[in-house]
């Protein structure tokens, strides 16, 4: 098989394939010479990049999502790094272990997002300056405040990634990575919530989340029971609002997340 | 300055989702999705092999179907399995758990049952029939065995949704799947912590990523607990 047969096959599904590739003709020529001169194994990569350009959805949208996620991961990494370093704040060994584990995941997410952005020829944002004490002055001296903020950041992270999934629908690789991060954030959230003695899942608009009024935006909309146009309390018998809202996490928009993050900038 | 740009892009994306996007996705499916960059040219098999195969249907086999419907049926099958499991745990084993653990098991039963019933309602006439489950390998009188089975199901559910998201073409369905998968991840974390506190996210690799599994692998892992034969042959690839 050669690449021209592949294009011909694609044409059956996408009559415009030649038009798409036409604007990339020079890249395509390059590809032919690469094919002749270099090892066969290098060709798929080059071919992938041609198709990425011809078919990739608005790369800038994907990059915007990745940088948006990167900001949240910076925030989390910074928060846990400072928290773990604050003397006398996290003294329990199990708690330290949990936060060290969470911090290492957030650090790995930062690295992964940066390298993904770079591989898409984007520019990762640099780490912003965060001010966790801006509205929560005892954040690094009062363990309960620290725990509350940790819960808020993790639950916000889950909701933020969820809100961007649709914007990644045409980049399967990035979407899958985002989902793989998203579920890890949910695991963190569940653990931190239980460290505070609340359930691992969110029932109602923060009804079971034990946060102060200032943190309510983190749980706005979590009382939704309409899923895909269906009131899920009615899809079977005996479903309470607590079960119905606990069973579905809700997304946050970029604007909602930005409002939450602004409390710490 | 940021806002107009963002809006423009969203509008472009909206326009695009009607025309450009489905074509690309068809292409990806046709080419074997992730196979594109790695094995398309190196494989010796013909491209035609990647077409949706028309297998001779076995009358006893439940076919999940194709496209988004197939993926939703796949999720529905897994939710049926989880719902049946926790229903039996609550019916038969609750007394072995502490009061707070009993609340957890009740919640898990409720969540998985509502996931199942929601997906059934969403699928309507396209929904696969009720699956016959087989928990004969589970000792419902042994707390550790129950928790170990729950961990298997919850981690598997998370990996399944993570792996299947890329096959959904409808952004609304993708968000719905996202709303469910994070709850499955919360379940998985809590079950893991009940087994051994602090292991909530040990599923993640050194990049901080949870697994994402392909449907064939997930169904193989679930097969010992499901009597009904399931075909994933027509799922998007």
Interface residues (C-beta under 8 A of the other chain):
Chain A: X1 X3 X5 X6 X9 X10 X13 X14 X16 X40 X41 X43 X44 X45 X47 X48 X51 X55 X57 X58 X60 X61 X64 X94 X97 X98 X101 X102 X104 X105 X106 X107 X108 X109 X111 X112 X158 X161 X162 X165 X166 X167 X169 X170 X172 X173 X175 X176 X177 X179 X180 X181 X182 X183 X184 X185 X186 X187 X188 X189 X190 X191 X194 X199 X200 X201 X227 X228 X230 X232 X235 X236 X239 X240 X243 X244 X246 X247 X248 X249 X250 X251 X254
Chain B: X6 X9 X10 X12 X13 X16 X20 X21 X23 X24 X25 X26 X27 X28 X30 X31 X33 X34 X36 X37 X38 X39 X40 X41 X42 X46 X47 X103 X104 X107 X110 X111 X113 X114 X115 X117 X118 X120 X121 X122 X158 X161 X162 X163 X165 X166 X168 X169 X171 X172 X173 X174 X175 X176 X178 X179 X180 X181 X182 X183 X184 X185 X186 X187 X188 X189 X190 X193 X197 X198 X200 X201 X203 X204 X206 X207 X208 X209 X210 X211 X212
